[in-house]
Amino acid sequence: MNIDTIAGETTRTKGDFKAGLGDVTGDTKLQQDGATDQLSGQVRKGFGQVRDFVNNNKAASYTAAGIFGLALLNSLRGKRTKNV
């Protein structure tokens, strides 16, 4: 686990609390803030999980990066424009 995974889970939990409190009190602004924190926390936690995967699986990460690079090169090669 890294700091992004932990911080993301903490932010998501804070968002759950805010959204729940907003539901109980009927405060739509608090509900929206809670939903925003939940989404932000999920994104950061996901980023942390990707970092953990990359750190723990170097060979798979290099392979995926190579495949992505080749796909990018092939797509760029097909997008050349003709000079008139």
Secondary structure, DSSP 8 states (H G I E B T S, - for coil): --HHHHHHHHHHHHHHHHHHHHHHHT-HHHHHHHHHHHHHHHHHHHHHHHHHHHHH-HHHHHHHHHHHHHHHHHHHHTT-----
